[in-house]
Amino acid sequence: MKNALNKLVDTVSKVFTSKSGDKDLRIIHLDTVDSTNNYLMNYKPETDEKITVVITDNQTAGRGQGTNHWESEPGKNLTFSILIHPTMVPLARQFLLSEMEAIAMYDVLGDILGKEDVKMKWPNDIYWKDRKISGTLIETKVGGSHVKDCIFGTGIDVNQQVFHSDAPNPVSMYQILGHDTDLKTLLDKLLESFKKYYAALENGEYAAISELYHAGLYRAHGFHRYLDVKEQKEFEAAIVEVEDSGRLILRDREGEISSYYFKEIAFLNDSSEEQKG
């Protein structure tokens, strides 16, 4: 498996090298904004603007999935959104966008915090052990049978020392490392990683992206506790795969297969507390 993954990484790196160039990237810095995703939803890019990044020191109404809100102390964390125009991605395979972005964040955070502890929790959260360090809200616009625009709104807990919201399991890099991390240096690394994997997606390296995602998936091995939200039933199951559509496939201890879309299943930890996305 390790040799296979090395080959995948080599392939991705070669793709990136052939498509590199910061002329396609624009970074917009805002002191304060309600939501970086909202800003980009109304943004009109230049004709040659391939990737647009908006970062803010203070996001006053940051959104998570559904009705969730992202807690972030001003000036302490990374809150940014990335706009791309992945017209090469068919609607039926748009979950590749979620996988690609998750891998990009996971690669950098895993290098800093240790790949043995950092994993990608389906669909696209980044976990350190059993605690959430990063989350991403993805919003798309469709054009015909393909994705026209895609916005990734990402929050990463970096230098925040104390959390005050009722989120069940947040953790910051400061709490793990015991010291501050330079936000600009970290952002630069994350954007380089994003460009690398986006170039792989543009080059049609779908299988490589999917395999890298599955290899770094949280709970990829063994049986773990889950809650079927509709049935309000707790059970133990192992992850079989994540389908191209983004549907999570689980197998329980009796061998029965079940499938779930986001918000239809909750991850339960050892103390029976729900891990909300």
C-alpha positions in Angstrom: 0.0 0.0 0.0 2.8 2.5 0.9 4.5 2.0 -2.5 1.2 2.4 -4.3 0.5 5.6 -2.5 4.0 6.9 -3.2 3.3 6.3 -6.9 0.0 8.3 -6.6 1.8 11.2 -5.0 4.5 11.2 -7.6 1.8 11.3 -10.3 0.0 14.2 -8.6 3.3 16.1 -8.3 4.2 15.7 -12.0 0.7 17.0 -12.9 1.2 20.0 -10.6 4.6 20.8 -12.1 3.2 20.9 -15.6 0.4 23.3 -14.6 2.0 25.5 -12.0 2.0 29.3 -12.1 0.7 31.9 -9.6 -0.6 34.2 -12.4 -3.9 32.2 -12.2 -4.3 32.8 -8.4 -5.7 36.0 -6.8 -5.8 36.4 -3.0 -8.1 39.0 -1.4 -7.6 39.9 2.2 -10.5 41.4 4.2 -10.2 42.7 7.8 -13.8 41.7 8.6 -16.6 40.0 6.6 -19.8 38.2 7.5 -18.8 35.1 5.5 -16.0 34.5 3.0 -18.3 32.2 1.1 -21.0 34.9 0.9 -18.4 37.3 -0.5 -17.4 34.9 -3.2 -21.0 34.0 -4.1 -21.4 37.6 -5.3 -17.8 38.0 -6.7 -17.2 38.6 -10.4 -13.7 37.2 -11.2 -11.5 38.5 -14.0 -11.7 36.4 -17.2 -8.2 34.8 -16.6 -8.7 34.3 -12.9 -8.5 30.5 -12.3 -8.4 30.4 -8.5 -9.7 33.2 -6.2 -9.0 33.1 -2.4 -10.6 35.3 0.1 -9.2 35.3 3.6 -10.3 37.4 6.6 -9.1 38.1 10.2 -12.7 38.2 11.5 -15.6 36.3 10.1 -18.7 37.5 11.9 -21.2 34.9 10.5 -19.1 31.9 9.5 -21.2 29.0 8.4 -20.7 25.3 8.7 -22.8 22.5 7.2 -26.5 23.0 7.5 -27.3 25.3 10.5 -23.9 24.8 12.1 -21.7 27.8 12.9 -18.0 28.0 13.1 -16.4 29.5 16.2 -13.2 31.4 15.5 -11.5 33.9 17.7 -10.5 37.0 15.5 -6.9 36.9 14.3 -6.2 33.5 15.8 -7.3 31.0 13.1 -7.5 30.6 9.4 -10.9 31.4 7.8 -10.8 31.5 4.1 -12.7 30.5 0.9 -11.5 29.3 -2.4 -13.4 29.8 -5.7 -12.7 27.6 -8.7 -14.4 26.9 -12.0 -14.1 23.1 -12.4 -16.1 22.7 -15.6 -14.3 19.5 -16.4 -16.0 17.7 -13.4 -19.3 16.0 -14.3 -22.2 16.4 -11.8 -22.2 12.6 -11.2 -18.7 12.9 -9.8 -18.7 16.2 -8.1 -17.8 14.6 -4.7 -14.3 14.5 -6.2 -14.1 18.2 -5.4 -14.7 17.4 -1.8 -12.1 14.7 -1.8 -9.6 16.9 -3.5 -9.9 19.7 -1.1 -9.9 17.4 1.9 -6.6 15.8 0.7 -5.0 19.2 0.2 -5.7 20.2 3.8 -4.9 16.8 5.2 -1.6 16.7 3.5 -0.3 19.9 5.1 -1.8 19.4 8.5 -0.7 15.8 8.6 2.9 16.8 7.8 2.8 19.2 10.8 0.8 17.2 13.3 1.6 13.6 12.2 -0.3 11.5 9.6 -0.9 8.8 12.1 -3.1 11.2 14.1 -4.6 13.4 11.3 -7.4 11.9 9.2 -10.2 13.0 6.9 -13.6 12.4 8.4 -16.3 11.9 5.8 -17.2 13.9 4.0 -14.5 16.6 4.4 -13.6 17.4 8.0 -10.0 17.1 9.2 -9.6 15.3 12.5 -6.7 15.0 14.9 -7.4 11.8 16.7 -11.1 12.1 17.7 -11.2 15.9 17.6 -12.1 18.3 14.8 -9.4 20.7 13.7 -10.9 21.8 10.4 -14.2 21.9 8.5 -15.2 23.0 5.1 -18.5 24.1 3.6 -18.8 23.5 -0.1 -21.2 25.4 -2.4 -21.6 24.8 -6.1 -23.2 26.3 -9.1 -24.2 24.0 -12.0 -23.9 24.6 -15.7 -25.6 21.9 -17.7 -24.2 18.5 -16.8 -21.1 19.9 -15.2 -20.0 22.0 -12.2 -19.7 25.6 -13.2 -18.3 27.1 -10.0 -17.3 25.7 -6.6 -16.6 27.5 -3.4 -14.8 25.9 -0.5 -15.2 27.7 2.8 -12.6 26.4 5.2 -11.9 27.1 8.8 -8.8 25.8 10.6 -8.3 26.1 14.3 -4.7 27.3 14.6 -3.8 29.5 17.5 -7.1 29.6 19.5 -6.4 28.4 23.1 -10.0 28.1 24.5 -13.3 27.3 22.8 -16.6 28.7 24.2 -19.3 27.2 21.9 -21.1 24.0 22.5 -19.2 22.2 19.7 -18.5 18.8 21.1 -14.9 18.2 20.0 -12.9 21.1 18.7 -9.1 21.2 18.9 -6.5 23.7 17.7 -2.9 23.4 16.5 -1.9 25.4 19.6 -3.5 22.9 21.9 -1.7 20.1 20.2 1.7 21.7 19.7 1.9 24.0 22.6 2.9 27.1 20.6 1.6 29.5 18.0 1.8 28.8 14.2 2.4 31.5 11.7 -0.8 32.0 9.8 0.6 33.3 6.6 3.2 30.5 6.3 0.5 27.9 7.0 -1.9 29.5 4.4 0.9 29.5 1.8 1.4 25.8 2.3 -2.3 25.0 2.1 -2.7 26.9 -1.1 0.3 25.2 -2.7 -1.2 21.9 -1.7 -4.6 22.9 -3.1 -3.2 23.9 -6.4 -1.3 20.7 -6.7 -4.3 18.5 -6.2 -6.6 20.7 -8.2 -4.1 20.3 -11.1 -4.4 16.5 -10.7 -8.2 16.8 -10.9 -8.0 18.9 -14.0 -5.7 16.2 -15.5 -8.3 13.5 -14.9 -6.5 11.8 -12.1 -9.8 10.7 -10.5 -8.7 7.3 -9.4 -5.6 8.7 -7.7 -7.6 11.3 -5.8 -10.2 8.7 -4.7 -7.5 6.3 -3.5 -5.6 9.0 -1.5 -8.9 10.0 0.1 -9.8 6.5 1.2 -6.2 5.9 2.4 -6.4 8.8 4.8 -10.0 8.3 5.9 -11.0 8.6 9.5 -12.1 5.1 10.8 -10.9 3.5 7.6 -10.2 0.3 9.5 -12.2 -1.7 12.1 -15.7 -1.5 13.5 -16.9 1.8 15.1 -20.1 3.2 16.6 -22.6 5.1 14.5 -26.2 6.4 14.8 -28.8 6.1 12.0 -30.3 9.5 12.4 -33.7 8.6 10.8 -34.2 5.4 12.8 -32.4 6.7 15.9 -30.6 3.4 16.0 -27.1 2.9 17.3 -24.9 0.2 15.7 -21.4 -0.8 15.1 -20.1 -0.9 11.5 -17.0 -0.8 9.3 -16.5 1.6 6.4 -16.6 -0.2 3.1 -16.1 2.8 0.8 -17.3 6.2 -0.1 -19.0 6.1 -3.5 -18.4 8.6 -6.3 -21.7 10.3 -5.4 -20.3 10.9 -1.8 -22.5 8.2 -0.2 -20.9 6.4 2.7 -21.2 2.6 2.6 -21.1 0.7 5.9 -21.1 -3.0 6.8 -22.4 -4.0 10.3 -21.2 -6.9 12.3 -23.9 -9.2 10.8 -22.6 -8.3 7.3 -25.5 -6.2 6.3 -24.7 -3.3 4.0 -26.2 0.2 4.5 -25.6 3.5 2.7 -25.9 7.1 3.9 -25.7 10.6 2.6 -24.5 13.5 4.8 -26.6 14.2 7.8 -28.2 10.7 7.6 -25.6 9.2 9.8 -23.7 10.4 13.0 -20.4 9.2 14.2 -20.5 8.2 17.9 -17.4 8.2 20.0 -16.5 5.9 22.9 -18.6 7.9 25.4 -21.7 7.8 23.1 -21.4 11.5 22.3 -22.4 12.4 18.8 -19.7 13.9 16.6 -21.5 16.5 14.6 -20.0 17.7 11.4 
